[in-house]
């Protein structure tokens, strides 16, 4: 994962993010290096990115601009938005004060551990 400035467009980081997806263990055989499909909102709706995804063997499931809502992507997107909201509950992560990205990533890791711990406590 790479950190960029807050004013960067998300779509510019799509391909570098896909290149950094780690191998995922699963069925017997070679570990998977890429997802079957990519779910994205209207901000990623461009033929260039659809072609790049198809060339990598990834099926793009991207909501189209100008079309009414109802693509069903909101069900999956809510999980991401909720997680970001949980991370914003930590004041130090809400606004990035650290200049060094390794320190910021360390705080992200700590916040993730605390969030996971809280959820495990609820289950027990």
SVG drawing of the C-alpha trace seen along z (x, -y; Angstrom):
<svg xmlns="http://www.w3.org/2000/svg" viewBox="-32 -18 41 47">
<polyline fill="none" stroke="black" stroke-width="0.4" points="0.0,0.0 1.3,-3.4 0.5,-6.7 -0.2,-9.7 -1.2,-13.2 -4.8,-14.0 -5.5,-15.9 -4.7,-13.0 -7.4,-11.5 -8.1,-7.9 -8.3,-6.5 -4.6,-7.3 -3.7,-4.8 -5.9,-1.9 -3.2,-0.1 -0.4,-0.5 -2.7,0.8 -3.6,3.9 0.1,4.5 0.7,4.6 -2.0,7.2 -0.3,10.0 -0.7,13.7 -3.8,15.2 -3.7,18.8 -6.7,20.8 -7.2,24.0 -4.4,26.4 -1.9,25.1 -0.3,21.8 -1.5,18.9 -3.7,16.3 -2.1,13.0 -5.2,11.1 -8.9,10.9 -11.6,12.2 -13.5,8.9 -13.0,5.3 -16.0,3.5 -15.9,-0.3 -18.1,-3.4 -18.7,-5.9 -15.4,-7.7 -13.6,-4.8 -16.0,-4.7 -13.6,-5.2 -12.9,-2.9 -9.1,-3.2 -9.4,-1.5 -11.9,1.1 -9.4,2.1 -6.5,2.2 -8.5,4.5 -9.6,6.8 -6.0,7.1 -5.0,8.2 -7.8,10.8 -9.9,8.9 -13.6,8.4 -14.5,4.7 -17.8,4.2 -18.0,0.5 -21.1,-1.7 -21.7,-3.7 -22.1,-7.5 -25.5,-8.8 -27.2,-5.6 -29.7,-5.4 -28.5,-3.8 -29.3,-0.2 -26.2,1.5 -26.0,3.3 -22.5,2.1 -23.6,0.1 -23.9,3.3 -20.2,4.0 -19.1,0.4 -20.7,-0.2 -18.2,2.2 -15.3,0.0 -17.0,-3.3 -17.8,-1.9 -14.2,-0.8 -12.9,-4.2 -15.4,-5.7 -14.0,-3.5 -10.5,-4.6 -11.6,-8.2 -12.7,-7.6 -9.0,-7.8 -8.2,-11.5 -4.6,-11.1 -5.7,-9.3 -8.5,-11.7 -6.0,-14.3 -2.6,-13.1 -0.1,-15.1 2.9,-12.8 5.2,-13.7 6.8,-10.3 4.6,-7.6 6.1,-4.8 4.8,-6.4 1.4,-7.0 1.2,-3.4 2.2,-2.3 -0.7,-4.2 -3.0,-2.6 -1.8,0.8 -2.4,-0.1 -5.9,-1.4 -6.7,1.8 -5.6,4.0 -7.8,2.0 -10.8,2.2 -10.3,5.9 -9.9,6.4 -13.1,4.5 -15.1,6.7 -13.6,9.9 -14.6,8.7 -18.2,8.3 -18.2,11.9 -16.9,13.4"/>
</svg>
